[in-house]
Amino acid sequence: MLKSVNRNEFIATISYCALQFSGALVYGCIPPVVNRLADQTGASLSMIAAALSIRYLIYVITTLFLGKLFDRFAGNKILALNCLLLVFFAFLFPRVEFFPFLVIALILSGFLSAIMDIGCNTGILWTLKDRAGQAMNLMFACCSLGLMIAPILVGYSIRKYDRFSEIVLIFGLISIPFGLMIVRLKNPTKNNRMSVESVPDVNPSLKRTIFNPILLSAAIFLFFEVGSECGFSNWGPSLVFRSGISDEATAASISTAFGAGSFFGRLINIYLIRKIKAEKILIGAVMLTFISSLCIPIIPNLMIFLITAFLIGFGTAPVYATILVFVENKLPLTGLSTGFLLGMLGSGAMVIPLIAGTAFDRAGIGAYTIFLSGFLLLSLFFLLRMKKI
């Protein structure tokens, strides 16, 4: 019986990680082709920035209001259906030639991305219970690996064939075997894990409310920090291309360098989070990202930009998993509070890339850097405030 349970947990972990990997492959194709989408649809970069912000708005709405789907229905079947819709998006996205259709495609991707994130995160938490921490970091690392690989192959496809539609569709099809695998597993339920309400010696009012200082500070920190992360990952290739540092195909390597930094940062954090206090990891991560962002306007060549992108990816990598550990040490997380953090994270990913992208489009790379570094300073302020509570 125990062997069967362990086998189910192992297959479930592999499946959730693989789904995140395949999703990252598809969604990792978006930043490297921003300029091509603008030319293909006749839209300006500001319009593309607005479309990407709508994508994150849909992500936020979905995470805040549809998370209960996994409480009421078979979560693994929802994820399997999500895989089929992911293939549809992978087929549709590269072929759009009208801006309204691009907006529709990005809305679909925001919805699918949110469902996959909710399903995989809750699935691992409910399946592995108190042993889910390392599996969560592994899943995030798989996501980073997908974000690292996708731009390489997209850039190669553009360079050799001057198109990228086939490679995006292949990435989408990769999810199908893992969707079929996970639908055969027993669906985890929240009854399998310890209720937060059973945690002793905690003020009951703090278990449910989202208006306590710790949670609010953490949420605002995630808004600015993760928003800045997305502000760079979304616009990194365009910064290089529009600055004349490289051509369009080579500029895609910026996303690869960012993904590589994120991948290795999350792998290393699996070890660090057991040895170093969470607040020290967070402060170091934000400072590394801030210092790296200041270098963007003075970078003279592609190699230095690749190193900078790697460092920004490395610095932002441990933030989400570590902030959950940090908050959990002070305040047990409920479904409501976790959804609130995820919603604020998604809001930052929606708003800040729009502001940074618009600044870049209208005033150049210097204005972009001022906004990005300013947002990172704000995230550091709320992190230090949270540390004192």
N, C-alpha and C positions, 0 to 999 in steps of 0.2 A: 504494500500500500504506500509506504514512504517513498519507495523507488518510483512508483507511478506519479506521485505528487511532485517529486523533484524533476522528473522528466517533463511534466506539464509546465512547471515553472521555467525550465530551461528553454523549451520550445517557445513559450510565450515571450520570454525576454528577447530571444533571437528575432521573433516575428515583429515585436514592437520596434526594436532597433532597426530592422530592415525596412519597415514601413517609413520610419523617419528618414532613413537614408535615401529611399527612392523618392520621397516627397521633396527632400532637399535637392536632389538631382534636377527635378523639374523646376522648382521655384528658384534654384540657383542660376537658371538660364535667363532670368529676367534682367538683373542689373547689367550684364555685358551687352545686351541688345537694346538698351534705352535709346541710343542715338539712331539705330536702325528703325526702331519702332516710330520715332519721331518723323524720320524721312518717309517711312512706309505709309503712315497715316496722315501726313501733312500737318502734324501737330508740333507746337513749340515744346521746349523742355519744361516750361512752366505748366503746360497742359498735361504733359506726362507725369510731372510731379503731383499734380492734383489727382490724376487717375490712380497713382500709387497710394496716395493718401486715402482715397475712397476704398481701396483694397484693405487697408489697415482698419478703416472704420467698420467695414463688414466683419473683419476679424474680431474687433472689440465687441461688437454687438452679439456676434455668435457665441463668444466665450462667456459673456455675461448672462445671456438668456437661454442658451441651448445646452448648457452643461448638464442639466437635469435629465437630458435624454439618456445618459449613461446610467442614471439611477433607475430608470423605468423600463428600459428596453435592453435587449442583448447587445452589449457594446461591441463585441467582436463582429457581429453581423453589420453593424453600422460602419465599422472600419472597412469591411470588405466592400460594401457599396461605395464607400468613399474612394476606394481604389479604382473602381470602374469610372467614376466621375473624373478622377485624376487623369485617366487616359483620354477622356473626352476633352479636357482642358488642354492636355499636351498636343492633341491634334488641332484644336481650334486656335490657340494662342499665336503661333508663328505665322498664321495665314491671314490674320485680320488686316484689312487695308483701309478701314474707316475707323476714325477715332471713337465713335459711340460703341462700335463692336469691341474695340480694345477695352473700353471701360467695363463692358459686360463681362468680358473674359477675366479681367482682373478682379471683379466682384466675385465671380465664381471661385477664383483661386483663393481669395480671402476667406470665403466660407469653408472651402475644403481644407485649407491649412488649419483653421481653427478647430474643425471637427477632428482632424488627425492629431493635433496637439492635445486636445482634451482627452481623446480616447486612449492615446499611448501613455500619457502621464498618469491618468487614473488607473489604466490597466496594469501598469507596472506597480504602482503604489498598492493596489488592492490585491495583486497576485503575490508580491514578495513581502508585503507588510513592512516590518522593521528592518528588513534586509534590502530595501529598495534604493538606498542612497547611492551605492556604487553603480547599480544598474541604471539609475537616472543619469549619472555622469557619463556612462558608456553610451547611452542613447543620445545624449547631447553631442558626444564625440562623433557618433555615426552621422548625425545631422551635419556637423562641421565638415566631415569627410565628403559628403555629397556636395556641399557648397564649394568645396575645394576642387573637386573633379569636374563638375559641370562647366565652369568657365573655360577650362583647358580644352575640352572637347568642342564646346561651342566656338571658341576662337579658331580651332583647327578646321572646323567645318566651314566657317566663314572665309578663312584664308584659302582653302583649297577649292570649295564649291560655290562660294559666295551665297550660301544659304544655311539655315540651321533648323529647318522644320523637321527633318527626319530624325536628327539626334534627340530633339525634345520628345518626339513620339516614342522613341526607343526607351528613353528614361521613364516615361509614363508606363510603358508595358512591363518594366522591371517589377513594378509593385504587384502585378497580378498574382504571381506564384505565392507571394507572402500573404496576400489577401485570402487566397484559397487555404493556405496553411492555418491562418489564425481563425477562420470561420469554423474550423473543425474542433477547436479547443473549447473547453468549458469556460463559460463566461464568468469573469470575476465579478463579485458584488461587494458593495461597501460593508456588508455584514461580516466580511472576512477580515476586516482590519479593526483595530482597537478604536473605539469612539473617542474623540477628543474630549467629550464631556466627562469621560472617566478619569481624566488627569487630575490628581489630587492637588490641593493647596493652591488653586488658581481662582481668582475672583470670577464667578460665573458670568458677570456682565462683560468681562473682557474676552470671553470665549466667542462671543457672537458679534459684537459691535465692530464696525469698521472705522469708528471715530476716535479710537484711542491714539495717543501720540506716536507710539511705536509703529503701528500699522500705517498711519498716514505718512509718516516720514519715509518709511520703506517704499510706499507706493509712489511718492513724489520723486524719490531717488531713482526708482526704476523708470519713471516717466522720462527723466532727463538723460540718464545714462544709457538705457537701451535705445532711446530715441536718437541719441548721438551715434550709437553703434550703427543703427539703420541709416542714419544720415550719411555715414561714410560708405557702408556696404552698397547702398543704392546708387551713390554718385561717384564712387572711386574710379571706375573705368572712364566715365565721362570727364572727370577732372584731368586725367592723363591725355585723353584724346583731344579735348577742346583746348588744352594748353599747348598742344603741338609736340608733346613729348614722345608720342608713339602713334601708330595707325590704329584703326578701330579693332582689328583682330588681335593685335598685340596687347591693346588696352584691357582686354578680357582677363589677362594674367593678373591684374590687380585684384580681381575677385578671388582668384585662386590663391594668391598670397595671403589675403585676408582669411580665407577659409582654412588655409594651412595653419596660420597662427591660432585661430579659434580651435582647431582640432587638437593641436599639441597643448594649448592652454588648458583644455578640458581634461585631457589625459593626465597632465601633471596635477591638476586640481584633485583628482581622485586620491592621490597620495597626500597632497598638502592639507586638504581639509581635515585630515585625521591628525595632523601634527601641529598646525598653526591655527591660532584663533581666527574665527571668521572675519572679525572686523579688520584685522591686520591684512588679510588677503584682499579684502574689498578696497581698503585705502591704497594699497600698493597697486592694485589693478587700475583704479581710477587715475592715479598719478601717472602711471605709464601711458595710459591712453591720452591724457591731457598733454603731456610733454611731446608725445609723438604727433598729435594733431597740430601743434604749433609749428612743426617743421614743414607742413604741406606747402605753404606759398614759396618757400626758398629751395625746394627740391630741384636739382639741376637735370637729373636724368632718370630713366626708367628704373635702373637698378636700385637707386636710393628710394624711389617711390615704392618699389616692391618690398623693401625692408621695412619701410614705414607702415605699409598696409599689413604686413605680418605682425608687427609690434602692436598695432591697434587691435587686430584680431585676437592676439595673445592676451592683451590687457582686458578686453571685454568678455573673454570666454568664460571665466569662472563666476561672473557676477550673479546670474540668476540662481544657480544651485546654491551658491554661498549665502546669498541674502535670505533664502528660505531657511537655511540652517541658523543664521544669525537671529532671525525673527522667532523661529521655533524655540530657541533657547530662552527667549524672554516672554513669549506669548504663544500658546498652542494654536496652530492654524486650523481653522474650520473650512468647510467647503465655501462658505460665504467669503471669508477673508482671503482665501487662495484665489477665488474668482475675481475679487476686487484687485488684488495685485496683478493678476494676469490682464485684467481690463486696463489698468493704468499703464502697464507695460505696452500693450497694444496701442493705447492712445498716444504715447510718446513716439512709437514707431510710425504713427500716422501723421502727427503734427510736425515733428522736428525735421524729417526729410523734406517736407513741403516747404518749410521756412528756409532751410539750408539750400535746397535746390533752386528756389526762386531767387535767393540772394546770389547764387552762383550764376544763374542765367542773366540777371540784370546788372550785377556789379562786379562779377569776376571772382577769382579764386580767393582773393584777400578777404572779401566780405563773407564768403562761405566759411573761411577759417575763423573769423571773428565770432560768428554765430556758434559754430561747433564748439570751440574752446570755451565760450561763455556758458553754454549748456552743461558742459562737463564740470565747470567750476560750481554751478548750481547743484549738480548731483553730489559733489564732494561736500558742499555745505550741509545738505540734508543728511548725508551719511554721518558726518561728525555730530550733527544734532541728535541723530538716532542713537549714537554711541553713548551720549551723555544721559539718556533717559533711563 
